[in-house]
Amino acid sequence: PRECDEKKKSHNNRGDDDGNGSSYSYSCTFDALEIFKWATLDIFGRVAFDYNFGCTENLMTTPIAHSLNYTIEDSNTRCKVVNLLSPSHQLYWLPTKRNRDFKYHSENFLGLMRGICQERAREIGNDRSRGNNNEYGSEESRVPTNLQATKDGDNDDDLLTLLLKSKLESRDDSNSNEQDDTHDELAKMLLTVFFGGYDTSATLLSMAMWSIAMDSRIQQECATEARDASNSKPSLHEDASQWESKLAYCRAVILETLRLHPPVYTNGRVFHKDVELDGCTIPVGASVYLPIAQIHTDERNFARPTEFLPERWVARIRKEDDSTTGSAGILPRWVARDYKTEPKFMESDPSYIPPANPQYLFSFSSGSRNCVGHRLALQESTIVFACLVRDLTVNVREGFVMRKRKKLALAPPVEMPLIFRRREKHV
């Protein structure tokens, strides 16, 4: 849901000043969680199998996106503790409306996945039969038109293509049953990717935008860094990946959001062998609960744990301008802090913020079973966040109180109505 309010510009034709050296002519109130679900779905579609769901283009939930969202929400509901012993929630074969709706939406999304897998496999096989081992199809024949897939750029190494190439190396092409099993397996694998990153990434971005809406200083710092890093007029159409590495402060905001507002607030593990820990033996088969939110707000792990402080992850330095224009100057720049090498003598300063130890950040878990998509999640969130804060100011609706709801192991906000205004530098 969104509400747009057209604003009349002032007599100097510059619009209203937001106090940050920017002006605006109108504002829109969006449910941030919803628009970030759209963005996450579109990004995952491009990265996973080069498919455009079209949500952000139309600012609406498309039918296939609705099917995915319904499938995920229904699965979360069925997994609630109060529903684990409920036959109507756990017996999928019962002829109930819930089960019919779940079957329709899950098959709708899985059908799309299978169709893309089959078409992509045919294209790879056709190109291999023509002896073209480097590319696997023209831009026009890349995917079927009826699937509305789009191809951008020259990089064909999306996740589905890499998985299919690996499968085709050992597959018996004469066995049609094996081919169908492969496509079904890959479709379910892609659905798992969406299950793991859809809600979590949207929640992370929503909470990051809310956090900077509550602190104008942090918001302005992010906007300044994003504009300086892009070296161009604010535009959502440029290749943001080229300047992602320069967004140290924006990335710090994402990390601090993960610390204070972890999308997954709890996790668990089962021990496969006896483990000695602080003189205590944890036996094989024991289940261990990981209270991620509590770990992140323990003062033994993070100084001033309840404060939102991106500076615990980065520090400002001043670097000489090495541009080719010949202009000499000193430019402020943020760089990641190293808790291992930073001098300890500054800890006596009450304003000093000790550097964060990334080993205490459990948002993506740790060890060999950590989140396989954590690098993509961090890069995706940093780029989307920087694009928005560079071009738009964000504020919280007056009187709004942020509340979270817990579903399974997730903690998304109940609602997140944020006011966005176009950011325009004064001439």
C-alpha positions, -999 to +999 in steps of 0.1 A: +000+000+000+012+035-007+001+070-004+015+099-025+012+135-015+020+161-041+037+191-026+036+226-039+070+240-046+080+272-028+084+305-047+121+300-054+111+268-072+134+247-050+108+229-030+107+223+007+140+218+026+144+187+046+173+201+067+199+180+049+206+202+019+180+185-002+146+195-015+116+176-026+084+181-046+063+152-034+064+123-009+051+087-010+044+065+020+052+028+013+051-003+033+088-008+032+086-045+039+064-050+008+086-030-016+118-048-003+101-081-009+096-070-045+132-059-048+145-091-033+124-113-055+135-094-087+172-096-077+170-133-068+153-140-101+180-123-121+209-139-101+194-174-098+181-180-133+180-147-152+143-142-149+125-109-144+095-111-120+087-075-128+076-064-093+098-033-090+090-022-125+053-021-118+055-015-080+031-044-075+030-081-065+028-100-098+008-133-099+038-155-098+053-134-069+020-138-051+023-176-054+058-176-040+047-153-011+017-175-003+037-207-003+063-192+021+037-176+044+016-208+045+047-229+053+056-206+082+021-208+096+021-246+094+054-247+113+042-227+143+044-247+175+007-244+181+000-260+146+025-288+147-001-313+161-030-299+141-042-324+114-056-295+093-021-279+091+001-310+088-019-334+066-016-320+031-038-346+015-069-335+034-095-318+010-094-284+027-093-249+011-059-243+028-044-274+012-060-267-022-046-231-022-012-243-011-011-269-039-022-244-065+004-217-055+033-241-049+027-259-082+023-225-100+058-214-088+074-248-092+059-251-127+077-219-137+110-232-123+106-265-142+098-247-174+128-225-172+150-255-163+138-275-193+142-246-217+176-237-204+188-273-206+176-275-243+195-244-251+227-257-235+223-291-252+217-274-286+247-252-284+269-281-273+258-301-303+268-272-325+302-273-309+298-239-291+311-246-256+316-210-246+282-196-250+248-213-249+224-193-269+216-159-285+200-132-265+168-137-285+166-175-279+179-175-244+146-183-227+111-187-239+091-156-246+060-169-227+081-170-195+089-133-198+125-139-190+150-111-197+187-112-206+209-083-195+246-080-204+269-108-215+272-127-182+255-161-186+267-176-154+236-174-133+230-200-107+207-222-127+231-223-157+260-233-136+239-261-119+226-273-152+261-274-168+273-295-138+244-319-141+247-323-179+283-334-175+272-367-159+237-371-172+224-398-196+206-377-223+188-408-236+170-413-202+140-389-202+131-399-167+165-388-154+161-355-172+127-349-156+142-358-122+170-333-127+147-305-136+124-312-107+154-314-083+168-281-096+133-264-093+130-275-057+166-263-051+158-229-064+126-227-043+148-235-013+170-205-022+139-182-023+127-196+010+160-189+027+166-153+014+132-138+005+118-128+039+152-123+055+166-099+030+134-079+029+133-077+067+169-066+068+164-038+043+132-026+060+149-024+094+180-007+079+158+021+064+138+025+096+171+028+115+184+056+094+150+073+094+154+076+132+188+092+129+193+120+103+231+122+109+235+085+099+212+089+069+231+119+056+264+101+060+251+072+039+237+096+012+270+115+010+290+083+007+267+068-019+268+100-041+305+103-038+310+067-047+289+068-078+307+098-093+276+108-112+241+123-108+219+101-087+203+075-110+188+042-103+197+030-138+235+028-136+255-003-127+256-001-089+279-032-086+308-010-099+308+011-068+296-013-041+332-017-028+333+020-020+303+018+003+320+010+036+297+032+057+265+019+040+277-017+046+284-008+082+247+003+086+237-031+072+259-049+096+247-029+125+211-036+115+219-073+114+233-070+149+204-051+165+176-064+143+186-099+131+160-112+106+166-147+121+165-142+158+172-178+168+188-210+155+196-244+166+221-272+160+222-310+168+256-324+180+269-353+160+297-360+186+305-353+222+319-318+227+338-304+257+329-268+264+342-249+295+345-281+314+310-293+304+304-323+282+277-318+256+266-354+245+261-365+210+225-360+198+219-330+221+200-300+206+216-266+212+196-234+211+214-203+197+197-170+210+211-148+183+194-116+194+206-120+229+242-127+218+242-095+197+231-074+227+254-088+253+279-062+265+305-089+267+303-091+229+296-056+218+302-023+237+272-001+242+251-030+228+217-013+227+229+017+206+228+018+168+264+027+160+277+020+125+310+035+136+318+003+155+324-013+121+341+015+103+364+045+109+368+077+090+402+085+075+413+114+053+429+104+020+447+126-005+427+131-037+444+110-064+421+119-092+434+126-127+419+161-127+451+174-110+431+190-081+448+185-047+426+180-017+417+159+013+387+136+009+370+119+039+366+082+035+353+053+056+372+021+060+365-012+078+380-014+114+402-042+125+395-052+161+427-072+163+452-044+153+434-012+166+453+005+195+438-001+229+450+031+245+419+050+232+395+029+253+399+054+281+381+080+261+344+079+270+334+089+234+355+061+220+335+033+203+355+000+204+356-019+171+332-048+166+344-083+165+327-099+134+331-133+150+303-123+174+279-116+146+257-147+143+231-134+118+243-159+092+254-185+117+290-198+116+311-227+107+306-252+079+268-249+081+266-212+079+243-194+054+255-202+019+240-170+006+255-146+031+279-129+007+251-123-018+228-111+009+253-085+021+262-073-013+225-071-024+214-053+007+243-028+006+237-019-031+199-016-028+202+004+004+228+028-011+208+033-043+177+043-023+194+065+003+214+083-024+183+092-044+156+094-016+152+107+019+133+085+043+112+095+074+090+077+098+053+084+098+043+105+128+032+085+158+044+052+143+057+026+168+077-003+153+066-037+164+079-071+154+060-103+150+077-137+154+071-164+128+091-196+130+126-183+135+120-149+117+112-115+133+098-092+106+081-059+115+043-061+116+042-031+093+068-005+081+052+026+067+080+049+056+078+082+039+101+086+009+110+119-008+132+125-038+165+138-028+176+168-049+208+188-044+204+226-044+219+242-075 
